[in-house]
Amino acid sequence: MRGLIFAVLSFFLLAGCGGNKGEFIIQNTSKKGLEETTVALKKALQNQDFTVLDTIEHKKIADENKITIQPQKIITFTEPKVASTLIACNPNMGVEVPFKIVVWQSYEGKVSVEYINPEYWSLTHNIKDKNCLNLINQTSIAIKKAVDNSLK
């Protein structure tokens, strides 16, 4: 019986309640070009009190190694108090910090903005503390708001 209850609860936890809940990777499509999307996203992250640390240009690195890929950039960002608190919740959270968003362009020219859903941090890092879960939720909301604002 406990197995059945666990299975049902796991299903609802992973399925989520609609919107982006339950999705491991949150995917958004931009109507802007790659560069314009990247600039808008960095500004939107800063407006949500995140510090943009770096932009890694995978295409440039691939070109230097004679590997053909479509344009792709990784934006790394953090909020030091949030990041430190999450690491205090579980030191394994260090693999998630700094936070990352990928902006990439398909062969058809479509620009996508994607990131790992912060809700999964509680599952992958076994975080159960209410304050830590609340912080993950607040971080998830702030990242979503930054991405949404950058796509307007």
SEFIPA-268423 format. One record per residue (C-alpha): x, y, z; residue number from 1. Coordinates in steps of 0.2 Angstrom, whole numbers, plus 5000, padded with zeros to 4 digits. Layout:
REM residues N
@px=X | py=Y | pz=Z | resi=NUM;
...
//
This chain:
REM residues 152
@px=5000 | py=5000 | pz=5000 | resi=1;
@px=5014 | py=5012 | pz=5004 | resi=2;
@px=5022 | py=5009 | pz=4987 | resi=3;
@px=5005 | py=5013 | pz=4979 | resi=4;
@px=5004 | py=5029 | pz=4989 | resi=5;
@px=5022 | py=5034 | pz=4985 | resi=6;
@px=5019 | py=5030 | pz=4966 | resi=7;
@px=5004 | py=5041 | pz=4966 | resi=8;
@px=5012 | py=5056 | pz=4975 | resi=9;
@px=5027 | py=5054 | pz=4964 | resi=10;
@px=5016 | py=5055 | pz=4948 | resi=11;
@px=5008 | py=5071 | pz=4954 | resi=12;
@px=5024 | py=5079 | pz=4960 | resi=13;
@px=5032 | py=5076 | pz=4943 | resi=14;
@px=5017 | py=5079 | pz=4933 | resi=15;
@px=5015 | py=5096 | pz=4941 | resi=16;
@px=5000 | py=5107 | pz=4941 | resi=17;
@px=5000 | py=5115 | pz=4924 | resi=18;
@px=5011 | py=5128 | pz=4916 | resi=19;
@px=5029 | py=5124 | pz=4917 | resi=20;
@px=5027 | py=5114 | pz=4933 | resi=21;
@px=5034 | py=5097 | pz=4931 | resi=22;
@px=5044 | py=5100 | pz=4916 | resi=23;
@px=5063 | py=5097 | pz=4919 | resi=24;
@px=5069 | py=5109 | pz=4905 | resi=25;
@px=5059 | py=5125 | pz=4903 | resi=26;
@px=5059 | py=5130 | pz=4885 | resi=27;
@px=5054 | py=5147 | pz=4877 | resi=28;
@px=5055 | py=5153 | pz=4860 | resi=29;
@px=5061 | py=5171 | pz=4856 | resi=30;
@px=5054 | py=5181 | pz=4842 | resi=31;
@px=5071 | py=5191 | pz=4842 | resi=32;
@px=5088 | py=5186 | pz=4835 | resi=33;
@px=5101 | py=5177 | pz=4846 | resi=34;
@px=5111 | py=5193 | pz=4850 | resi=35;
@px=5096 | py=5203 | pz=4854 | resi=36;
@px=5088 | py=5189 | pz=4865 | resi=37;
@px=5105 | py=5187 | pz=4874 | resi=38;
@px=5106 | py=5206 | pz=4878 | resi=39;
@px=5088 | py=5207 | pz=4884 | resi=40;
@px=5090 | py=5192 | pz=4895 | resi=41;
@px=5105 | py=5198 | pz=4903 | resi=42;
@px=5096 | py=5215 | pz=4907 | resi=43;
@px=5081 | py=5206 | pz=4913 | resi=44;
@px=5091 | py=5195 | pz=4925 | resi=45;
@px=5099 | py=5210 | pz=4932 | resi=46;
@px=5082 | py=5218 | pz=4934 | resi=47;
@px=5078 | py=5203 | pz=4945 | resi=48;
@px=5093 | py=5206 | pz=4956 | resi=49;
@px=5104 | py=5193 | pz=4948 | resi=50;
@px=5122 | py=5196 | pz=4944 | resi=51;
@px=5127 | py=5190 | pz=4927 | resi=52;
@px=5144 | py=5182 | pz=4928 | resi=53;
@px=5148 | py=5176 | pz=4911 | resi=54;
@px=5142 | py=5172 | pz=4893 | resi=55;
@px=5150 | py=5157 | pz=4886 | resi=56;
@px=5150 | py=5156 | pz=4867 | resi=57;
@px=5149 | py=5138 | pz=4863 | resi=58;
@px=5149 | py=5141 | pz=4844 | resi=59;
@px=5165 | py=5151 | pz=4845 | resi=60;
@px=5173 | py=5137 | pz=4855 | resi=61;
@px=5167 | py=5124 | pz=4843 | resi=62;
@px=5173 | py=5134 | pz=4828 | resi=63;
@px=5191 | py=5135 | pz=4836 | resi=64;
@px=5190 | py=5116 | pz=4837 | resi=65;
@px=5183 | py=5114 | pz=4819 | resi=66;
@px=5167 | py=5107 | pz=4825 | resi=67;
@px=5151 | py=5114 | pz=4817 | resi=68;
@px=5137 | py=5118 | pz=4828 | resi=69;
@px=5123 | py=5131 | pz=4828 | resi=70;
@px=5125 | py=5147 | pz=4838 | resi=71;
@px=5123 | py=5144 | pz=4856 | resi=72;
@px=5127 | py=5155 | pz=4872 | resi=73;
@px=5126 | py=5150 | pz=4890 | resi=74;
@px=5123 | py=5164 | pz=4902 | resi=75;
@px=5129 | py=5161 | pz=4920 | resi=76;
@px=5122 | py=5171 | pz=4934 | resi=77;
@px=5119 | py=5171 | pz=4952 | resi=78;
@px=5112 | py=5180 | pz=4967 | resi=79;
@px=5125 | py=5177 | pz=4981 | resi=80;
@px=5114 | py=5176 | pz=4996 | resi=81;
@px=5102 | py=5164 | pz=4987 | resi=82;
@px=5116 | py=5154 | pz=4981 | resi=83;
@px=5125 | py=5153 | pz=4997 | resi=84;
@px=5109 | py=5149 | pz=5006 | resi=85;
@px=5105 | py=5135 | pz=4994 | resi=86;
@px=5122 | py=5127 | pz=4996 | resi=87;
@px=5119 | py=5128 | pz=5015 | resi=88;
@px=5103 | py=5118 | pz=5012 | resi=89;
@px=5114 | py=5105 | pz=5004 | resi=90;
@px=5132 | py=5106 | pz=4998 | resi=91;
@px=5127 | py=5097 | pz=4982 | resi=92;
@px=5118 | py=5112 | pz=4976 | resi=93;
@px=5135 | py=5119 | pz=4972 | resi=94;
@px=5133 | py=5110 | pz=4955 | resi=95;
@px=5118 | py=5121 | pz=4951 | resi=96;
@px=5127 | py=5137 | pz=4956 | resi=97;
@px=5130 | py=5148 | pz=4946 | resi=98;
@px=5113 | py=5146 | pz=4938 | resi=99;
@px=5113 | py=5144 | pz=4919 | resi=100;
@px=5102 | py=5148 | pz=4904 | resi=101;
@px=5106 | py=5143 | pz=4886 | resi=102;
@px=5101 | py=5154 | pz=4872 | resi=103;
@px=5103 | py=5144 | pz=4855 | resi=104;
@px=5098 | py=5146 | pz=4837 | resi=105;
@px=5091 | py=5131 | pz=4827 | resi=106;
@px=5095 | py=5127 | pz=4809 | resi=107;
@px=5079 | py=5136 | pz=4804 | resi=108;
@px=5084 | py=5152 | pz=4813 | resi=109;
@px=5072 | py=5149 | pz=4828 | resi=110;
@px=5080 | py=5156 | pz=4844 | resi=111;
@px=5076 | py=5146 | pz=4860 | resi=112;
@px=5079 | py=5151 | pz=4878 | resi=113;
@px=5080 | py=5135 | pz=4890 | resi=114;
@px=5085 | py=5132 | pz=4908 | resi=115;
@px=5083 | py=5118 | pz=4920 | resi=116;
@px=5067 | py=5120 | pz=4931 | resi=117;
@px=5073 | py=5125 | pz=4948 | resi=118;
@px=5059 | py=5115 | pz=4956 | resi=119;
@px=5069 | py=5099 | pz=4952 | resi=120;
@px=5083 | py=5105 | pz=4963 | resi=121;
@px=5073 | py=5099 | pz=4978 | resi=122;
@px=5072 | py=5082 | pz=4970 | resi=123;
@px=5089 | py=5080 | pz=4964 | resi=124;
@px=5097 | py=5087 | pz=4980 | resi=125;
@px=5085 | py=5079 | pz=4992 | resi=126;
@px=5080 | py=5096 | pz=4999 | resi=127;
@px=5066 | py=5095 | pz=5012 | resi=128;
@px=5068 | py=5110 | pz=5023 | resi=129;
@px=5053 | py=5122 | pz=5021 | resi=130;
@px=5064 | py=5138 | pz=5021 | resi=131;
@px=5075 | py=5130 | pz=5007 | resi=132;
@px=5060 | py=5124 | pz=4997 | resi=133;
@px=5053 | py=5142 | pz=4998 | resi=134;
@px=5069 | py=5149 | pz=4992 | resi=135;
@px=5069 | py=5137 | pz=4977 | resi=136;
@px=5051 | py=5142 | pz=4973 | resi=137;
@px=5056 | py=5161 | pz=4974 | resi=138;
@px=5071 | py=5158 | pz=4963 | resi=139;
@px=5061 | py=5149 | pz=4951 | resi=140;
@px=5048 | py=5163 | pz=4950 | resi=141;
@px=5062 | py=5176 | pz=4948 | resi=142;
@px=5071 | py=5166 | pz=4934 | resi=143;
@px=5054 | py=5164 | pz=4925 | resi=144;
@px=5050 | py=5182 | pz=4926 | resi=145;
@px=5067 | py=5187 | pz=4919 | resi=146;
@px=5065 | py=5175 | pz=4904 | resi=147;
@px=5047 | py=5181 | pz=4901 | resi=148;
@px=5052 | py=5199 | pz=4902 | resi=149;
@px=5067 | py=5197 | pz=4890 | resi=150;
@px=5055 | py=5189 | pz=4877 | resi=151;
@px=5043 | py=5204 | pz=4876 | resi=152;
//
